[in-house]
Amino acid sequence: MIRSELIQKIADENPHLTQRHVERIVNTVFEEIIEALAKGDRVELRGFGAFSVKARDARVGRNPRTGEAVEVEDKKVPFFKTGKLLRDRLNGK
Amino acid sequence: MSEKTLTRMDLSEAVFREVGLSRNESAQLVESVLQHLSDVLASGETVKISSFGTFSVRDKSARVGRNPKTGDEVPISPRRVLTFRPSHLMKDRVAAGAKR
């Protein structure tokens, strides 16, 4: 499923809303999550999962083509942990 | 940096501010988004949200695990796990936003 298909499903269930509205609703949800993470905040959606930011230490990496050593700076990366309910559903529970 | 935790309520509030539906309907729509994502993933299908990221379902085979406390061997049955791969946009914004 891609973003436009998700928007379509929700639009079908809510005939009183325009496609435009549904687009804005769905986009707001995803945008809000990115914004929270960019601020270093967590987003916890019980049953679905939690988005958080993890710190990665600086390290010496290697250019895989040339084998040359390169400094990789410390950085923050987004991380998702699946919620219990969804994890159970994936396994047919 | 003060670390906050956002919940469904904060997402509904954002939809309420942004779109101007009632708070109640905003909450229902946020729930509906999560419900659709969950349903599709539970069926084993991948969800790709452009400029956000990709959720995919992977099959893990059975293996022998160990209780780290007792050292006992425990069989781990085959199972399906969900992985999330953030988009470049998300990675860039998180990397840039957290640096100051």
N, CA and C atoms of all chains as a GROMACS GRO file, in nm:
protein
  579
    1MET      N    1   0.085  -0.119   0.000
    1MET     CA    2   0.000   0.000   0.000
    1MET      C    3   0.089   0.124   0.000
    2ILE      N    4   0.053   0.221  -0.075
    2ILE     CA    5   0.126   0.347  -0.077
    2ILE      C    6   0.037   0.459  -0.024
    3ARG      N    7   0.097   0.577  -0.004
    3ARG     CA    8   0.025   0.690   0.057
    3ARG      C    9  -0.110   0.718  -0.010
    4SER      N   10  -0.109   0.722  -0.144
    4SER     CA   11  -0.233   0.757  -0.216
    4SER      C   12  -0.342   0.651  -0.195
    5GLU      N   13  -0.302   0.526  -0.178
    5GLU     CA   14  -0.402   0.420  -0.155
    5GLU      C   15  -0.461   0.431  -0.015
    6LEU      N   16  -0.377   0.470   0.080
    6LEU     CA   17  -0.425   0.492   0.216
    6LEU      C   18  -0.526   0.607   0.216
    7ILE      N   19  -0.492   0.715   0.145
    7ILE     CA   20  -0.582   0.830   0.136
    7ILE      C   21  -0.715   0.788   0.073
    8GLN      N   22  -0.708   0.707  -0.030
    8GLN     CA   23  -0.829   0.661  -0.099
    8GLN      C   24  -0.919   0.580  -0.006
    9LYS      N   25  -0.858   0.488   0.071
    9LYS     CA   26  -0.937   0.405   0.163
    9LYS      C   27  -1.013   0.492   0.264
   10ILE      N   28  -0.943   0.592   0.317
   10ILE     CA   29  -1.006   0.676   0.418
   10ILE      C   30  -1.111   0.767   0.354
   11ALA      N   31  -1.084   0.812   0.232
   11ALA     CA   32  -1.183   0.895   0.160
   11ALA      C   33  -1.310   0.814   0.134
   12ASP      N   34  -1.293   0.686   0.098
   12ASP     CA   35  -1.409   0.600   0.070
   12ASP      C   36  -1.497   0.582   0.194
   13GLU      N   37  -1.432   0.577   0.310
   13GLU     CA   38  -1.508   0.557   0.434
   13GLU      C   39  -1.572   0.685   0.485
   14ASN      N   40  -1.526   0.799   0.432
   14ASN     CA   41  -1.576   0.928   0.480
   14ASN      C   42  -1.626   1.014   0.365
   15PRO      N   43  -1.738   0.973   0.307
   15PRO     CA   44  -1.787   1.043   0.187
   15PRO      C   45  -1.820   1.190   0.211
   16HIS      N   46  -1.836   1.230   0.338
   16HIS     CA   47  -1.866   1.371   0.366
   16HIS      C   48  -1.741   1.459   0.359
   17LEU      N   49  -1.622   1.396   0.347
   17LEU     CA   50  -1.499   1.474   0.336
   17LEU      C   51  -1.450   1.474   0.192
   18THR      N   52  -1.390   1.587   0.152
   18THR     CA   53  -1.335   1.590   0.016
   18THR      C   54  -1.201   1.517   0.016
   19GLN      N   55  -1.159   1.475  -0.103
   19GLN     CA   56  -1.030   1.408  -0.120
   19GLN      C   57  -0.918   1.498  -0.066
   20ARG      N   58  -0.931   1.627  -0.095
   20ARG     CA   59  -0.834   1.728  -0.048
   20ARG      C   60  -0.819   1.727   0.103
   21HIS      N   61  -0.935   1.722   0.171
   21HIS     CA   62  -0.934   1.719   0.316
   21HIS      C   63  -0.862   1.596   0.368
   22VAL      N   64  -0.897   1.481   0.310
   22VAL     CA   65  -0.838   1.355   0.357
   22VAL      C   66  -0.687   1.358   0.335
   23GLU      N   67  -0.646   1.412   0.220
   23GLU     CA   68  -0.504   1.426   0.193
   23GLU      C   69  -0.435   1.506   0.303
   24ARG      N   70  -0.497   1.617   0.341
   24ARG     CA   71  -0.436   1.702   0.444
   24ARG      C   72  -0.432   1.633   0.579
   25ILE      N   73  -0.536   1.556   0.608
   25ILE     CA   74  -0.541   1.483   0.736
   25ILE      C   75  -0.428   1.381   0.743
   26VAL      N   76  -0.418   1.299   0.637
   26VAL     CA   77  -0.316   1.194   0.636
   26VAL      C   78  -0.176   1.256   0.638
   27ASN      N   79  -0.156   1.360   0.558
   27ASN     CA   80  -0.025   1.424   0.554
   27ASN      C   81   0.012   1.486   0.689
   28THR      N   82  -0.088   1.543   0.757
   28THR     CA   83  -0.063   1.603   0.888
   28THR      C   84  -0.013   1.499   0.988
   29VAL      N   85  -0.075   1.382   0.985
   29VAL     CA   86  -0.034   1.276   1.078
   29VAL      C   87   0.114   1.243   1.059
   30PHE      N   88   0.155   1.219   0.933
   30PHE     CA   89   0.294   1.181   0.909
   30PHE      C   90   0.389   1.298   0.934
   31GLU      N   91   0.346   1.417   0.896
   31GLU     CA   92   0.429   1.536   0.914
   31GLU      C   93   0.454   1.562   1.064
   32GLU      N   94   0.349   1.544   1.143
   32GLU     CA   95   0.360   1.568   1.287
   32GLU      C   96   0.462   1.471   1.350
   33ILE      N   97   0.463   1.348   1.302
   33ILE     CA   98   0.558   1.249   1.356
   33ILE      C   99   0.702   1.291   1.321
   34ILE      N  100   0.723   1.331   1.196
   34ILE     CA  101   0.858   1.374   1.155
   34ILE      C  102   0.903   1.496   1.237
   35GLU      N  103   0.810   1.591   1.254
   35GLU     CA  104   0.845   1.712   1.328
   35GLU      C  105   0.884   1.680   1.472
   36ALA      N  106   0.809   1.591   1.534
   36ALA     CA  107   0.839   1.552   1.672
   36ALA      C  108   0.978   1.491   1.679
   37LEU      N  109   1.008   1.400   1.586
   37LEU     CA  110   1.139   1.334   1.588
   37LEU      C  111   1.251   1.434   1.561
   38ALA      N  112   1.225   1.529   1.472
   38ALA     CA  113   1.327   1.631   1.442
   38ALA      C  114   1.360   1.714   1.566
   39LYS      N  115   1.261   1.726   1.656
   39LYS     CA  116   1.285   1.799   1.781
   39LYS      C  117   1.350   1.710   1.887
   40GLY      N  118   1.361   1.582   1.854
   40GLY     CA  119   1.419   1.488   1.950
   40GLY      C  120   1.314   1.423   2.039
   41ASP      N  121   1.186   1.448   2.009
   41ASP     CA  122   1.077   1.388   2.088
   41ASP      C  123   1.045   1.246   2.041
   42ARG      N  124   0.969   1.176   2.124
   42ARG     CA  125   0.920   1.041   2.091
   42ARG      C  126   0.774   1.049   2.050
   43VAL      N  127   0.728   0.953   1.972
   43VAL     CA  128   0.586   0.944   1.942
   43VAL      C  129   0.542   0.802   1.974
   44GLU      N  130   0.452   0.790   2.072
   44GLU     CA  131   0.412   0.657   2.116
   44GLU      C  132   0.266   0.633   2.080
   45LEU      N  133   0.243   0.536   1.993
   45LEU     CA  134   0.107   0.506   1.948
   45LEU      C  135   0.074   0.364   1.992
   46ARG      N  136   0.013   0.355   2.110
   46ARG     CA  137  -0.018   0.227   2.173
   46ARG      C  138  -0.088   0.132   2.076
   47GLY      N  139  -0.038   0.009   2.074
   47GLY     CA  140  -0.099  -0.092   1.988
   47GLY      C  141  -0.036  -0.093   1.851
   48PHE      N  142   0.015   0.022   1.806
   48PHE     CA  143   0.079   0.029   1.675
   48PHE      C  144   0.230   0.023   1.689
   49GLY      N  145   0.286   0.119   1.761
   49GLY     CA  146   0.430   0.120   1.782
   49GLY      C  147   0.478   0.255   1.828
   50ALA      N  148   0.609   0.268   1.846
   50ALA     CA  149   0.665   0.394   1.894
   50ALA      C  150   0.782   0.437   1.807
   51PHE      N  151   0.782   0.565   1.771
   51PHE     CA  152   0.893   0.623   1.696
   51PHE      C  153   0.980   0.699   1.794
   52SER      N  154   1.111   0.681   1.782
   52SER     CA  155   1.202   0.755   1.869
   52SER      C  156   1.330   0.788   1.794
   53VAL      N  157   1.417   0.861   1.860
   53VAL     CA  158   1.544   0.900   1.797
   53VAL      C  159   1.656   0.833   1.874
   54LYS      N  160   1.746   0.769   1.801
   54LYS     CA  161   1.861   0.706   1.867
   54LYS      C  162   1.988   0.779   1.828
   55ALA      N  163   2.079   0.787   1.922
   55ALA     CA  164   2.208   0.852   1.895
   55ALA      C  165   2.307   0.748   1.846
   56ARG      N  166   2.378   0.781   1.740
   56ARG     CA  167   2.486   0.693   1.691
   56ARG      C  168   2.618   0.763   1.716
   57ASP      N  169   2.710   0.694   1.779
   57ASP     CA  170   2.841   0.752   1.806
   57ASP      C  171   2.921   0.774   1.678
   58ALA      N  172   3.015   0.866   1.686
   58ALA     CA  173   3.108   0.887   1.575
   58ALA      C  174   3.192   0.760   1.560
   59ARG      N  175   3.228   0.728   1.438
   59ARG     CA  176   3.309   0.607   1.416
   59ARG      C  177   3.396   0.628   1.293
   60VAL      N  178   3.491   0.539   1.278
   60VAL     CA  179   3.572   0.543   1.156
   60VAL      C  180   3.513   0.442   1.060
   61GLY      N  181   3.458   0.492   0.951
   61GLY     CA  182   3.400   0.405   0.851
   61GLY      C  183   3.500   0.380   0.739
   62ARG      N  184   3.455   0.307   0.641
   62ARG     CA  185   3.542   0.279   0.529
   62ARG      C  186   3.466   0.296   0.399
   63ASN      N  187   3.526   0.360   0.305
   63ASN     CA  188   3.467   0.367   0.171
   63ASN      C  189   3.474   0.227   0.113
   64PRO      N  190   3.357   0.165   0.091
   64PRO     CA  191   3.359   0.024   0.049
   64PRO      C  192   3.425   0.004  -0.087
   65ARG      N  193   3.429   0.106  -0.168
   65ARG     CA  194   3.490   0.088  -0.300
   65ARG      C  195   3.642   0.097  -0.293
   66THR      N  196   3.691   0.198  -0.220
   66THR     CA  197   3.836   0.220  -0.219
   66THR      C  198   3.903   0.163  -0.095
   67GLY      N  199   3.823   0.132   0.009
   67GLY     CA  200   3.881   0.080   0.132
   67GLY      C  201   3.942   0.189   0.219
   68GLU      N  202   3.927   0.312   0.176
   68GLU     CA  203   3.981   0.426   0.247
   68GLU      C  204   3.905   0.450   0.378
   69ALA      N  205   3.975   0.486   0.483
   69ALA     CA  206   3.910   0.516   0.610
   69ALA      C  207   3.850   0.657   0.607
   70VAL      N  208   3.725   0.668   0.654
   70VAL     CA  209   3.661   0.801   0.660
   70VAL      C  210   3.600   0.821   0.797
   71GLU      N  211   3.610   0.942   0.848
   71GLU     CA  212   3.549   0.975   0.976
   71GLU      C  213   3.399   0.987   0.956
   72VAL      N  214   3.319   0.918   1.036
   72VAL     CA  215   3.175   0.937   1.032
   72VAL      C  216   3.137   1.007   1.161
   73GLU      N  217   3.073   1.123   1.150
   73GLU     CA  218   3.035   1.200   1.268
   73GLU      C  219   2.924   1.132   1.346
   74ASP      N  220   2.912   1.168   1.474
   74ASP     CA  221   2.799   1.116   1.552
   74ASP      C  222   2.671   1.174   1.494
   75LYS      N  223   2.561   1.099   1.502
   75LYS     CA  224   2.437   1.148   1.443
   75LYS      C  225   2.314   1.090   1.512
   76LYS      N  226   2.200   1.148   1.482
   76LYS     CA  227   2.072   1.100   1.536
   76LYS      C  228   1.997   1.030   1.424
   77VAL      N  229   1.943   0.914   1.454
   77VAL     CA  230   1.866   0.841   1.353
   77VAL      C  231   1.727   0.803   1.405
   78PRO      N  232   1.626   0.806   1.316
   78PRO     CA  233   1.492   0.765   1.356
   78PRO      C  234   1.486   0.614   1.380
   79PHE      N  235   1.402   0.574   1.475
   79PHE     CA  236   1.389   0.433   1.508
   79PHE      C  237   1.242   0.401   1.536
   80PHE      N  238   1.196   0.284   1.491
   80PHE     CA  239   1.058   0.243   1.516
   80PHE      C  240   1.056   0.109   1.588
   81LYS      N  241   0.978   0.102   1.695
   81LYS     CA  242   0.960  -0.027   1.763
   81LYS      C  243   0.813  -0.066   1.752
   82THR      N  244   0.788  -0.185   1.700
   82THR     CA  245   0.652  -0.231   1.680
   82THR      C  246   0.580  -0.250   1.813
   83GLY      N  247   0.455  -0.209   1.820
   83GLY     CA  248   0.374  -0.226   1.940
   83GLY      C  249   0.334  -0.371   1.960
   84LYS      N  250   0.298  -0.404   2.083
   84LYS     CA  251   0.268  -0.543   2.117
   84LYS      C  252   0.148  -0.597   2.038
   85LEU      N  253   0.045  -0.517   2.031
   85LEU     CA  254  -0.076  -0.563   1.963
   85LEU      C  255  -0.050  -0.593   1.815
   86LEU      N  256   0.022  -0.503   1.749
   86LEU     CA  257   0.052  -0.524   1.607
   86LEU      C  258   0.146  -0.644   1.589
   87ARG      N  259   0.244  -0.656   1.679
   87ARG     CA  260   0.338  -0.769   1.672
   87ARG      C  261   0.261  -0.901   1.683
   88ASP      N  262   0.165  -0.905   1.775
   88ASP     CA  263   0.083  -1.026   1.790
   88ASP      C  264  -0.002  -1.050   1.667
   89ARG      N  265  -0.056  -0.944   1.610
   89ARG     CA  266  -0.140  -0.961   1.491
   89ARG      C  267  -0.060  -1.014   1.374
   90LEU      N  268   0.065  -0.970   1.361
   90LEU     CA  269   0.151  -1.019   1.252
   90LEU      C  270   0.167  -1.169   1.261
   91ASN      N  271   0.162  -1.220   1.384
   91ASN     CA  272   0.182  -1.362   1.406
   91ASN      C  273   0.050  -1.435   1.427
   92GLY      N  274  -0.056  -1.374   1.380
   92GLY     CA  275  -0.186  -1.439   1.381
   92GLY      C  276  -0.246  -1.463   1.518
   93LYS      N  277  -0.205  -1.383   1.617
   93LYS     CA  278  -0.262  -1.400   1.752
   93LYS      C  279  -0.379  -1.306   1.773
   94MET      N  280   1.797   1.975   2.568
   94MET     CA  281   1.670   1.959   2.492
   94MET      C  282   1.572   1.880   2.578
   95SER      N  283   1.454   1.933   2.603
   95SER     CA  284   1.356   1.860   2.682
   95SER      C  285   1.286   1.758   2.593
   96GLU      N  286   1.290   1.633   2.636
   96GLU     CA  287   1.233   1.528   2.554
   96GLU      C  288   1.088   1.502   2.592
   97LYS      N  289   1.001   1.510   2.492
   97LYS     CA  290   0.858   1.491   2.516
   97LYS      C  291   0.814   1.362   2.451
   98THR      N  292   0.700   1.310   2.494
   98THR     CA  293   0.641   1.196   2.424
   98THR      C  294   0.506   1.237   2.371
   99LEU      N  295   0.491   1.228   2.240
   99LEU     CA  296   0.362   1.257   2.178
   99LEU      C  297   0.278   1.130   2.172
  100THR      N  298   0.147   1.148   2.176
  100THR     CA  299   0.056   1.034   2.167
  100THR      C  300  -0.047   1.062   2.059
  101ARG      N  301  -0.142   0.968   2.047
  101ARG     CA  302  -0.254   0.988   1.955
  101ARG      C  303  -0.319   1.124   1.975
  102MET      N  304  -0.327   1.166   2.103
  102MET     CA  305  -0.395   1.292   2.133
  102MET      C  306  -0.328   1.409   2.064
  103ASP      N  307  -0.194   1.409   2.063
  103ASP     CA  308  -0.121   1.518   1.998
  103ASP      C  309  -0.142   1.516   1.847
  104LEU      N  310  -0.150   1.395   1.789
  104LEU     CA  311  -0.172   1.385   1.645
  104LEU      C  312  -0.313   1.434   1.611
  105SER      N  313  -0.412   1.397   1.693
  105SER     CA  314  -0.550   1.444   1.670
  105SER      C  315  -0.556   1.595   1.681
  106GLU      N  316  -0.485   1.648   1.780
  106GLU     CA  317  -0.484   1.793   1.802
  106GLU      C  318  -0.426   1.863   1.678
  107ALA      N  319  -0.322   1.805   1.620
  107ALA     CA  320  -0.261   1.863   1.499
  107ALA      C  321  -0.361   1.860   1.383
  108VAL      N  322  -0.434   1.749   1.370
  108VAL     CA  323  -0.535   1.739   1.263
  108VAL      C  324  -0.646   1.841   1.287
  109PHE      N  325  -0.686   1.852   1.412
  109PHE     CA  326  -0.790   1.949   1.451
  109PHE      C  327  -0.749   2.092   1.412
  110ARG      N  328  -0.626   2.130   1.446
  110ARG     CA  329  -0.575   2.264   1.413
  110ARG      C  330  -0.562   2.285   1.263
  111GLU      N  331  -0.511   2.181   1.197
  111GLU     CA  332  -0.477   2.193   1.054
  111GLU      C  333  -0.599   2.189   0.963
  112VAL      N  334  -0.698   2.109   0.999
  112VAL     CA  335  -0.807   2.082   0.907
  112VAL      C  336  -0.940   2.143   0.951
  113GLY      N  337  -0.954   2.165   1.082
  113GLY     CA  338  -1.075   2.230   1.129
  113GLY      C  339  -1.198   2.141   1.139
  114LEU      N  340  -1.176   2.010   1.160
  114LEU     CA  341  -1.288   1.921   1.193
  114LEU      C  342  -1.303   1.925   1.345
  115SER      N  343  -1.407   1.861   1.396
  115SER     CA  344  -1.422   1.858   1.541
  115SER      C  345  -1.308   1.776   1.601
  116ARG      N  346  -1.283   1.796   1.731
  116ARG     CA  347  -1.178   1.718   1.798
  116ARG      C  348  -1.210   1.569   1.791
  117ASN      N  349  -1.338   1.539   1.809
  117ASN     CA  350  -1.381   1.401   1.810
  117ASN      C  351  -1.356   1.334   1.674
  118GLU      N  352  -1.394   1.404   1.568
  118GLU     CA  353  -1.375   1.346   1.435
  118GLU      C  354  -1.226   1.337   1.400
  119SER      N  355  -1.149   1.437   1.443
  119SER     CA  356  -1.004   1.435   1.419
  119SER      C  357  -0.943   1.311   1.482
  120ALA      N  358  -0.985   1.281   1.605
  120ALA     CA  359  -0.934   1.164   1.676
  120ALA      C  360  -0.971   1.036   1.603
  121GLN      N  361  -1.095   1.031   1.554
  121GLN     CA  362  -1.140   0.911   1.482
  121GLN      C  363  -1.060   0.889   1.354
  122LEU      N  364  -1.027   0.999   1.286
  122LEU     CA  365  -0.952   0.986   1.161
  122LEU      C  366  -0.809   0.941   1.185
  123VAL      N  367  -0.747   0.991   1.292
  123VAL     CA  368  -0.611   0.946   1.326
  123VAL      C  369  -0.614   0.796   1.355
  124GLU      N  370  -0.717   0.754   1.430
  124GLU     CA  371  -0.733   0.612   1.462
  124GLU      C  372  -0.750   0.530   1.334
  125SER      N  373  -0.826   0.585   1.242
  125SER     CA  374  -0.853   0.517   1.116
  125SER      C  375  -0.724   0.500   1.034
  126VAL      N  376  -0.638   0.600   1.036
  126VAL     CA  377  -0.509   0.590   0.965
  126VAL      C  378  -0.428   0.474   1.025
  127LEU      N  379  -0.418   0.470   1.158
  127LEU     CA  380  -0.339   0.366   1.224
  127LEU      C  381  -0.400   0.228   1.202
  128GLN      N  382  -0.533   0.224   1.200
  128GLN     CA  383  -0.603   0.098   1.180
  128GLN      C  384  -0.575   0.041   1.040
  129HIS      N  385  -0.581   0.127   0.940
  129HIS     CA  386  -0.553   0.082   0.803
  129HIS      C  387  -0.410   0.035   0.788
  130LEU      N  388  -0.316   0.110   0.847
  130LEU     CA  389  -0.175   0.070   0.840
  130LEU      C  390  -0.160  -0.069   0.903
  131SER      N  391  -0.219  -0.087   1.022
  131SER     CA  392  -0.208  -0.214   1.094
  131SER      C  393  -0.269  -0.330   1.015
  132ASP      N  394  -0.388  -0.306   0.959
  132ASP     CA  395  -0.458  -0.412   0.885
  132ASP      C  396  -0.375  -0.460   0.766
  133VAL      N  397  -0.321  -0.364   0.691
  133VAL     CA  398  -0.243  -0.400   0.573
  133VAL      C  399  -0.116  -0.476   0.613
  134LEU      N  400  -0.050  -0.427   0.718
  134LEU     CA  401   0.072  -0.493   0.764
  134LEU      C  402   0.043  -0.632   0.820
  135ALA      N  403  -0.069  -0.646   0.892
  135ALA     CA  404  -0.106  -0.776   0.949
  135ALA      C  405  -0.130  -0.878   0.838
  136SER      N  406  -0.171  -0.829   0.720
  136SER     CA  407  -0.193  -0.921   0.607
  136SER      C  408  -0.060  -0.955   0.539
  137GLY      N  409   0.048  -0.894   0.584
  137GLY     CA  410   0.180  -0.927   0.531
  137GLY      C  411   0.227  -0.834   0.420
  138GLU      N  412   0.144  -0.735   0.389
  138GLU     CA  413   0.178  -0.643   0.280
  138GLU      C  414   0.267  -0.530   0.328
  139THR      N  415   0.354  -0.481   0.240
  139THR     CA  416   0.442  -0.368   0.272
  139THR      C  417   0.365  -0.236   0.260
  140VAL      N  418   0.397  -0.141   0.345
  140VAL     CA  419   0.337  -0.007   0.335
  140VAL      C  420   0.448   0.094   0.307
  141LYS      N  421   0.431   0.165   0.197
  141LYS     CA  422   0.533   0.261   0.156
  141LYS      C  423   0.472   0.400   0.157
  142ILE      N  424   0.515   0.483   0.249
  142ILE     CA  425   0.464   0.620   0.256
  142ILE      C  426   0.576   0.712   0.208
  143SER      N  427   0.557   0.770   0.090
  143SER     CA  428   0.661   0.853   0.030
  143SER      C  429   0.700   0.966   0.124
  144SER      N  430   0.824   0.998   0.130
  144SER     CA  431   0.886   1.100   0.214
  144SER      C  432   0.866   1.076   0.365
  145PHE      N  433   0.814   0.960   0.401
  145PHE     CA  434   0.806   0.922   0.542
  145PHE      C  435   0.892   0.797   0.567
  146GLY      N  436   0.852   0.686   0.505
  146GLY     CA  437   0.930   0.565   0.521
  146GLY      C  438   0.853   0.442   0.476
  147THR      N  439   0.918   0.327   0.489
  147THR     CA  440   0.858   0.200   0.446
  147THR      C  441   0.851   0.103   0.562
  148PHE      N  442   0.731   0.048   0.582
  148PHE     CA  443   0.713  -0.059   0.681
  148PHE      C  444   0.708  -0.190   0.604
  149SER      N  445   0.794  -0.284   0.640
  149SER     CA  446   0.783  -0.413   0.572
  149SER      C  447   0.784  -0.528   0.672
  150VAL      N  448   0.719  -0.635   0.631
  150VAL     CA  449   0.704  -0.752   0.717
  150VAL      C  450   0.807  -0.855   0.674
  151ARG      N  451   0.885  -0.905   0.769
  151ARG     CA  452   0.986  -1.005   0.736
  151ARG      C  453   0.962  -1.133   0.813
  152ASP      N  454   0.992  -1.245   0.748
  152ASP     CA  455   0.980  -1.374   0.814
  152ASP      C  456   1.113  -1.410   0.878
  153LYS      N  457   1.108  -1.447   1.004
  153LYS     CA  458   1.229  -1.493   1.074
  153LYS      C  459   1.216  -1.642   1.093
  154SER      N  460   1.323  -1.716   1.067
  154SER     CA  461   1.313  -1.860   1.084
  154SER      C  462   1.340  -1.899   1.229
  155ALA      N  463   1.307  -2.023   1.261
  155ALA     CA  464   1.324  -2.073   1.397
  155ALA      C  465   1.473  -2.076   1.431
  156ARG      N  466   1.506  -2.052   1.558
  156ARG     CA  467   1.645  -2.065   1.601
  156ARG      C  468   1.647  -2.101   1.748
  157VAL      N  469   1.764  -2.139   1.794
  157VAL     CA  470   1.777  -2.172   1.934
  157VAL      C  471   1.828  -2.049   2.007
  158GLY      N  472   1.750  -2.000   2.102
  158GLY     CA  473   1.792  -1.885   2.180
  158GLY      C  474   1.844  -1.932   2.314
  159ARG      N  475   1.883  -1.838   2.398
  159ARG     CA  476   1.934  -1.874   2.529
  159ARG      C  477   1.879  -1.777   2.632
  160ASN      N  478   1.836  -1.828   2.743
  160ASN     CA  479   1.797  -1.741   2.852
  160ASN      C  480   1.926  -1.679   2.906
  161PRO      N  481   1.941  -1.548   2.894
  161PRO     CA  482   2.069  -1.487   2.931
  161PRO      C  483   2.100  -1.499   3.080
  162LYS      N  484   1.998  -1.519   3.161
  162LYS     CA  485   2.020  -1.528   3.305
  162LYS      C  486   2.067  -1.668   3.344
  163THR      N  487   1.998  -1.770   3.290
  163THR     CA  488   2.029  -1.906   3.332
  163THR      C  489   2.117  -1.981   3.234
  164GLY      N  490   2.128  -1.930   3.111
  164GLY     CA  491   2.207  -2.000   3.010
  164GLY      C  492   2.132  -2.116   2.947
  165ASP      N  493   2.008  -2.139   2.988
  165ASP     CA  494   1.928  -2.248   2.930
  165ASP      C  495   1.897  -2.222   2.784
  166GLU      N  496   1.898  -2.329   2.705
  166GLU     CA  497   1.858  -2.316   2.566
  166GLU      C  498   1.706  -2.312   2.556
  167VAL      N  499   1.656  -2.219   2.475
  167VAL     CA  500   1.511  -2.209   2.455
  167VAL      C  501   1.486  -2.203   2.305
  168PRO      N  502   1.396  -2.286   2.255
  168PRO     CA  503   1.366  -2.277   2.112
  168PRO      C  504   1.287  -2.150   2.082
  169ILE      N  505   1.323  -2.079   1.977
  169ILE     CA  506   1.248  -1.961   1.934
  169ILE      C  507   1.178  -2.000   1.805
  170SER      N  508   1.047  -1.997   1.806
  170SER     CA  509   0.973  -2.044   1.689
  170SER      C  510   0.978  -1.940   1.577
  171PRO      N  511   0.952  -1.985   1.454
  171PRO     CA  512   0.953  -1.889   1.343
  171PRO      C  513   0.848  -1.783   1.365
  172ARG      N  514   0.877  -1.660   1.327
  172ARG     CA  515   0.779  -1.554   1.350
  172ARG      C  516   0.797  -1.444   1.246
  173ARG      N  517   0.700  -1.356   1.241
  173ARG     CA  518   0.707  -1.244   1.148
  173ARG      C  519   0.734  -1.117   1.227
  174VAL      N  520   0.824  -1.036   1.175
  174VAL     CA  521   0.854  -0.910   1.241
  174VAL      C  522   0.836  -0.795   1.144
  175LEU      N  523   0.812  -0.679   1.202
  175LEU     CA  524   0.791  -0.558   1.122
  175LEU      C  525   0.918  -0.474   1.129
  176THR      N  526   0.966  -0.429   1.013
  176THR     CA  527   1.079  -0.336   1.017
  176THR      C  528   1.036  -0.206   0.952
  177PHE      N  529   1.090  -0.096   1.003
  177PHE     CA  530   1.062   0.035   0.947
  177PHE      C  531   1.190   0.094   0.893
  178ARG      N  532   1.186   0.134   0.768
  178ARG     CA  533   1.302   0.200   0.707
  178ARG      C  534   1.264   0.344   0.679
  179PRO      N  535   1.324   0.439   0.753
  179PRO     CA  536   1.288   0.579   0.733
  179PRO      C  537   1.332   0.630   0.596
  180SER      N  538   1.255   0.724   0.541
  180SER     CA  539   1.292   0.785   0.414
  180SER      C  540   1.414   0.874   0.434
  181HIS      N  541   1.477   0.910   0.323
  181HIS     CA  542   1.590   1.002   0.331
  181HIS      C  543   1.549   1.133   0.393
  182LEU      N  544   1.429   1.178   0.354
  182LEU     CA  545   1.379   1.305   0.407
  182LEU      C  546   1.370   1.299   0.560
  183MET      N  547   1.313   1.190   0.612
  183MET     CA  548   1.301   1.179   0.757
  183MET      C  549   1.439   1.174   0.822
  184LYS      N  550   1.528   1.095   0.766
  184LYS     CA  551   1.663   1.083   0.822
  184LYS      C  552   1.732   1.219   0.825
  185ASP      N  553   1.721   1.291   0.712
  185ASP     CA  554   1.787   1.422   0.704
  185ASP      C  555   1.729   1.519   0.805
  186ARG      N  556   1.597   1.518   0.818
  186ARG     CA  557   1.534   1.614   0.911
  186ARG      C  558   1.566   1.580   1.056
  187VAL      N  559   1.573   1.451   1.087
  187VAL     CA  560   1.606   1.411   1.224
  187VAL      C  561   1.753   1.445   1.254
  188ALA      N  562   1.840   1.420   1.157
  188ALA     CA  563   1.983   1.449   1.176
  188ALA      C  564   2.005   1.600   1.190
  189ALA      N  565   1.936   1.678   1.109
  189ALA     CA  566   1.955   1.824   1.111
  189ALA      C  567   1.889   1.886   1.233
  190GLY      N  568   1.772   1.834   1.270
  190GLY     CA  569   1.695   1.894   1.378
  190GLY      C  570   1.757   1.871   1.514
  191ALA      N  571   1.825   1.759   1.528
  191ALA     CA  572   1.878   1.725   1.659
  191ALA      C  573   2.014   1.788   1.684
  192LYS      N  574   2.069   1.849   1.581
  192LYS     CA  575   2.200   1.915   1.593
  192LYS      C  576   2.178   2.063   1.616
  193ARG      N  577   2.248   2.120   1.711
  193ARG     CA  578   2.233   2.265   1.722
  193ARG      C  579   2.351   2.328   1.793
   0.00000   0.00000   0.00000
